[in-house]
Amino acid sequence: MFWAALFTLFAAIPTSETYTMPAYGFDNGSGATSSANYQLRGATGTTGGNASSANYALAPGIRASTTARVPAAPTLTNSDNSYDRLTLTLNVAGFPSDTKYAVAISSDNFVTTQYVQTDQTIGTNFAASNYQSYAAWGGASGSVVLGLQNGTTYKVKIAALQGGATGSAFGPTATAATATPSVTFGLSTSLTSTPPFVATFSSLPAGAVTTADATVSALLTSNAERGGTILVRDLNGGLSSSAKSYTISSATADLTPATAGYGAQITAVAQASGGPLVALSPYNGTANNVGSLTTALQQLASFNAPINNGSLTFALMAKASNIAPAATDYADTVTVTLALSF
Amino acid sequence: MYTTKTAAARLKKVSIYSISAIVALAGVLFAFKPADANAATLGQVFVRFDHLGTSAPSTGTVCAKPTTALTEASVQVTFPTGYTLSSTLANWAVSTTNLAWPTGGTLWPGIGTATNVTSQTVTFPSTDLTVGTLYCFNWTSTLAVSIKSSATANNTGTVTTRDGTTATIDTATFSTASIGTDQIGVSATVPQTFSFALANTTDNLGTLTTSSVNVSPTPATATVNTNAAAGWVVWAKDLNAGLKSTAANYTIPSATGTLNTSTEGHNFGVTSAQTGGTGVISLPAAFDGAVAFHGGGLTTALQQVASSTGTANGAVLTLKNNVGILSTTAAAADYADTITVVGAGLF
């Protein structure tokens, strides 16, 4: 509807009852558009001559103007394997410092076009406010274009606006693709990297703090932009003996002075890049301080950004009291899970 | 000529103004062109499976942050391929209890038991959501979904909010993993334990007098700690069956009962206390020292002086020596005895 109306308007303009302008070529002033008696000369780019004399005056009409130079293709990258954002860096060599730039973006080779807004998201709004300075676009470091679809290839192109010049056309394109949300996660122990995983307290003599023979490690890599958490819970809220109907209860405590207890203590967190992974209280204690294991999920560690080869290791520690019944079937099941915010 | 030129100028002006008007109109029309029908991306999406182990039934949590100011009527969660979903709607009951939700998570308004399960997609009811708020709910039955049977990374799904016409408002993709096992089996052995400790093992009764029964000023103690489920027993014996003076070649004999100033004798009275444990301590009547100057007479053979029915944490026996003398008791400075106390757990 819109395009039909536009076509109708253009088609109707070049004729009148007396004169005909056969084409819209009024940009070069070369006199190419003419009839036998009359000639239409373009005003654009006129720099000399008098606009008036005693007998003649150039009535108001099209004003002289210039068009800003078309910017080169920007740089568009996804160096951190992101799924909802790409990094855009403008290529502004040779442009005056007061030049402003607008960014068009498309996922279908500009069959449909959106524009990067001032809040770095993309939208259909395209107005003067879309033009921002090089600094506002992040300068040489570039800026992040947000709110993109995952697993999608985007093209961007830049238009310039400088001084009193008319805004340029959009220039050549740059291309990059978003990734899909991803995660790899695994568990291992210091004894084995393959299930089943077992940690054993071969003996819990009364009054002594004992560490299980295996530490547990969680390994992860994810491009979750908002990070995530590693969580833990257990089956029994302690070490339970079915034979004796007795549980060495888990508790957040310093096991040294405590009569008895059982819990987890993070012994290491690390990552190759990103994150960082941060051990959370009460599991981040030292010496014989442990955090309790309960049947509800508890947060062991968290991170607030994509992480590469993150690892968390925790130990299980226990202390039996004098009256914990002797038994060989004390047991618990510890579950570790991961939650990510995309 | 003048007229003609003027006419030409007018034509030119009309044409230019008209083109300007077209461009302006086009701009206006462009500005009001309806937005693309493409759905917006949720500001944040969070789907936590409480189990990640292959084939494990799992409860979980869904959170999403709307970005589009439209009126939501439902939310769809599309689970990753290979995850087994229950088609029984009742198995998709939900709760809005904060179960380790991410920071900022708030209960999802209007959320309820799923209304539809089709293939991998579960539809839950919702009411209108506020842009920028992170809403969460939990699916509470392990019957709802089971993790896929193979261990794989990058298991993707989506969360989509929809309006009353089921049109998509916001959507986003999440990713999770399935692993061989998410569990660590923990085992432990608590061994049989029995500890027995004596303190204050020198009991100097001082100068014995006839005017009163002489009692240990710093009685010995025996402390028992044990996880022996059936309890424990403590026995005692002495070397001389009384207090013996070698120099005087005289023995103040062991004597069971309550001593007084008109009685010569030596007995062994026991009292007890316990910090914890399942056991109940009992004292043989002869050695029960609850009454002043009362106790049992020690012999050279072990006699049971205390016992308990169960475990003991800090069970303490206080072992008092009571001695009475008469005016006829031989004077000497070397009256002595050696008492041996032993204990054992009943496992």
Chai-1 contact restraints between the chains, C-beta under 6 A:
chainA,res_idxA,chainB,res_idxB,connection_type,confidence,min_distance_angstrom,max_distance_angstrom,comment,restraint_id
A,F2,B,L29,contact,1.0,0.0,6.0,A-B,restraint_1
A,L6,B,A26,contact,1.0,0.0,6.0,A-B,restraint_2
A,L9,B,I22,contact,1.0,0.0,6.0,A-B,restraint_3
A,I13,B,S15,contact,1.0,0.0,6.0,A-B,restraint_4
A,I13,B,S18,contact,1.0,0.0,6.0,A-B,restraint_5
A,S16,B,L11,contact,1.0,0.0,6.0,A-B,restraint_6
A,Y19,B,L11,contact,1.0,0.0,6.0,A-B,restraint_7
A,Y38,B,A8,contact,1.0,0.0,6.0,A-B,restraint_8
A,A59,B,A9,contact,1.0,0.0,6.0,A-B,restraint_9
A,G61,B,K13,contact,1.0,0.0,6.0,A-B,restraint_10
A,G61,B,I16,contact,1.0,0.0,6.0,A-B,restraint_11
A,I62,B,I16,contact,1.0,0.0,6.0,A-B,restraint_12
A,T124,B,A35,contact,1.0,0.0,6.0,A-B,restraint_13
A,G147,B,T41,contact,1.0,0.0,6.0,A-B,restraint_14
A,N150,B,T173,contact,1.0,0.0,6.0,A-B,restraint_15
A,P181,B,T173,contact,1.0,0.0,6.0,A-B,restraint_16
A,P181,B,F174,contact,1.0,0.0,6.0,A-B,restraint_17
A,P181,B,S175,contact,1.0,0.0,6.0,A-B,restraint_18
A,S182,B,N154,contact,1.0,0.0,6.0,A-B,restraint_19
A,S182,B,S175,contact,1.0,0.0,6.0,A-B,restraint_20
A,V183,B,S175,contact,1.0,0.0,6.0,A-B,restraint_21
A,V183,B,A177,contact,1.0,0.0,6.0,A-B,restraint_22
A,T184,B,A153,contact,1.0,0.0,6.0,A-B,restraint_23
A,F185,B,A177,contact,1.0,0.0,6.0,A-B,restraint_24
A,G186,B,I179,contact,1.0,0.0,6.0,A-B,restraint_25
A,P195,B,G180,contact,1.0,0.0,6.0,A-B,restraint_26
A,P195,B,T181,contact,1.0,0.0,6.0,A-B,restraint_27
A,F197,B,I184,contact,1.0,0.0,6.0,A-B,restraint_28
A,V198,B,G185,contact,1.0,0.0,6.0,A-B,restraint_29
A,A199,B,I184,contact,1.0,0.0,6.0,A-B,restraint_30
A,A199,B,V186,contact,1.0,0.0,6.0,A-B,restraint_31
A,T200,B,S187,contact,1.0,0.0,6.0,A-B,restraint_32
A,F201,B,A188,contact,1.0,0.0,6.0,A-B,restraint_33
A,S203,B,T189,contact,1.0,0.0,6.0,A-B,restraint_34
A,S203,B,P191,contact,1.0,0.0,6.0,A-B,restraint_35
A,L204,B,A188,contact,1.0,0.0,6.0,A-B,restraint_36
A,L204,B,V190,contact,1.0,0.0,6.0,A-B,restraint_37
A,A206,B,T193,contact,1.0,0.0,6.0,A-B,restraint_38
A,V216,B,I184,contact,1.0,0.0,6.0,A-B,restraint_39
A,R226,B,Q44,contact,1.0,0.0,6.0,A-B,restraint_40
A,L231,B,A100,contact,1.0,0.0,6.0,A-B,restraint_41
A,L239,B,A188,contact,1.0,0.0,6.0,A-B,restraint_42
A,L297,B,A100,contact,1.0,0.0,6.0,A-B,restraint_43
A,A320,B,V190,contact,1.0,0.0,6.0,A-B,restraint_44
A,N322,B,N225,contact,1.0,0.0,6.0,A-B,restraint_45
A,N322,B,N313,contact,1.0,0.0,6.0,A-B,restraint_46
A,I323,B,N227,contact,1.0,0.0,6.0,A-B,restraint_47
A,I323,B,G277,contact,1.0,0.0,6.0,A-B,restraint_48
A,I323,B,T311,contact,1.0,0.0,6.0,A-B,restraint_49
A,I323,B,N313,contact,1.0,0.0,6.0,A-B,restraint_50
A,A324,B,V190,contact,1.0,0.0,6.0,A-B,restraint_51
A,A324,B,N227,contact,1.0,0.0,6.0,A-B,restraint_52
A,P325,B,N227,contact,1.0,0.0,6.0,A-B,restraint_53
A,P325,B,A229,contact,1.0,0.0,6.0,A-B,restraint_54
A,A326,B,V190,contact,1.0,0.0,6.0,A-B,restraint_55
A,A326,B,P191,contact,1.0,0.0,6.0,A-B,restraint_56
A,A326,B,Q192,contact,1.0,0.0,6.0,A-B,restraint_57
A,A326,B,N227,contact,1.0,0.0,6.0,A-B,restraint_58
A,A327,B,V190,contact,1.0,0.0,6.0,A-B,restraint_59
A,T328,B,T189,contact,1.0,0.0,6.0,A-B,restraint_60
A,Y330,B,A188,contact,1.0,0.0,6.0,A-B,restraint_61
A,A331,B,S187,contact,1.0,0.0,6.0,A-B,restraint_62
A,D332,B,V186,contact,1.0,0.0,6.0,A-B,restraint_63
A,T333,B,Q183,contact,1.0,0.0,6.0,A-B,restraint_64
A,T333,B,G185,contact,1.0,0.0,6.0,A-B,restraint_65
A,V334,B,I184,contact,1.0,0.0,6.0,A-B,restraint_66
A,T335,B,D182,contact,1.0,0.0,6.0,A-B,restraint_67
A,T335,B,Q183,contact,1.0,0.0,6.0,A-B,restraint_68
A,V336,B,D182,contact,1.0,0.0,6.0,A-B,restraint_69
A,T337,B,L52,contact,1.0,0.0,6.0,A-B,restraint_70
A,T337,B,D182,contact,1.0,0.0,6.0,A-B,restraint_71
A,A339,B,R48,contact,1.0,0.0,6.0,A-B,restraint_72
A,S341,B,Q44,contact,1.0,0.0,6.0,A-B,restraint_73
A,S341,B,F46,contact,1.0,0.0,6.0,A-B,restraint_74
A,S341,B,P102,contact,1.0,0.0,6.0,A-B,restraint_75
A,F342,B,V45,contact,1.0,0.0,6.0,A-B,restraint_76
A,F342,B,F174,contact,1.0,0.0,6.0,A-B,restraint_77
